[in-house]
């Protein structure tokens, strides 16, 4: 794993934590891939391709920690309550 990839992964994990605690610094705070990418300072496609595991980790944490369906499962582009 390259240093850049390691740095991106650390920023994504920190961004997930900020979004789930309601403390966004660089996004609107929505629990979406778009907000996660903005919060982490990475391109959305980086989450889809290079870091799909972290995107899935985020979705799992949305389900378990907020009791909401991630945007990918709600169909509305926004999380919805389970």
N, C-alpha and C positions, 0 to 999 in steps of 0.2 A: 504494500500500500504506500502510495506516495505521501509526502509531507502535506501537499495541497489537499489530498483526499482526507487525510487524518484531520486536518484543520476544518474542512467542510463538515465532517461528521461531528466534531466537537461543537461547532456552531449550530448544527441542526438539533443536536440533543439539548443544548442550552435553550434554543428557540422553543422546542417542544415544552420544556419545563416552564418557560415564561408564559406561553399561551395557556397552558393548563392551570396556571396559578393566577391567570387574569392580570399579568403584568407585562404586556407587550411594550416594546420600545421602538419597533420599526414597522409595525403593521397595524391593521385595524383590530387585531385581537381575535378575529374569527377563527374557528377551529376548522380551517380549510387548508388545502395544499397551497393555494395562492398566498394565504397569510403566512403559512409556515415558511415558504420560500423567501418571502419578503423579510420576515423576522430573522431568518438565518443568513440573509444576504447571499443566497444562491439562486441560480436560475431554476424555475419550476421543473424543467426537464431533467435537471440533476437529481431531483427527488424521484422522478419517474424512472430514470435509467441507472444512474450510478449508486443511488442510495434508496432503492425501493424498499429495502429491509427497514430503514428508518421511517419511511413513510408508513409502512405497515405497523411498525411499533407505535407510531403516533396514533394511528387509527385504533389500535388495541387499547391504548391508554385513554383515548377519548371515550371508548365504550365502558371501560372499567372504572375510570376516575370521575367521569361526569355523567354517566348513565345516559348518554346521548348516542345516536347513530352517527358515525362519521359521514361526511358529505358524499362519499362514494357509495354509501348504502341508503342514504335518505332520498336520493334522486332529485333533491331541490337545489343542490349547490351549497346548502347550509346544513349544519348539524341539526338534528331534531331530537326531542326527548324520546327515549326508548319506551 
